[in-house]
Amino acid sequence: MKVGIVVFPGSNCDQDCQDAVTTVMGAQAVMLWHADTDLRGVDALILPGGFSYGDYLRSGAIARLSPVMRSVVEFSKTGRPILGICNGFQILTEAGLLPGALIRNQHRRFICQRQTALIVENNQTPFTRLLSEHQLVEMPVAHGDGNYVVSSEQARQLFEQGQVVFRYAQAVNGSTEQIAGVTNPQGNILGMMPHPERNLWQTAALAYNGQGALIFESLKQFLLNASVQCA
């Protein structure tokens, strides 16, 4: 298994994602620079968190114009999985690969919480198959532009179509219906504001429970099953 991690100027969670890929998934992590167009035969992609291009224009707005994104768009059409975390989620919405938009937190403050409670709304995706529907999980958040906005009608459709994957258990940033993560209609692309790569191991001192590893373990299982079916 080869998992590509797209690195933009200003990415700061790429090494954490690399650790998740190599240690949790036991896969080869392929670091892809924003100027690359060759995805080097990867089976899945991760767009990590950070501040691509310094968020100088709008979070993700410049990154979506990077050369690598043309290849990401083509990759998405194959149905193979793409995970966008925090800034990666913002980039995916800016690129039109996910619905909605992410704007400044409602209270205008940067949020950095070690653990935030989430409700699993859909466990039938490549990223959540080891979770249970309505399960309460905890993952850190760190964002200033995590307020996910869609119209009331769009939100209703997202829930009906199973595209809402995670929802905050309580109000965090003003997101519509407290949505924390969504997929595209096909379900192979997930964008989420919380950081699963920062909660891979159980650590009593920091109150971490390792539940973020379930995202990467789910992806591993999905890719293994896909390779068996193609064999």
Disulfide bonds with the S-S distance in Angstrom:
none
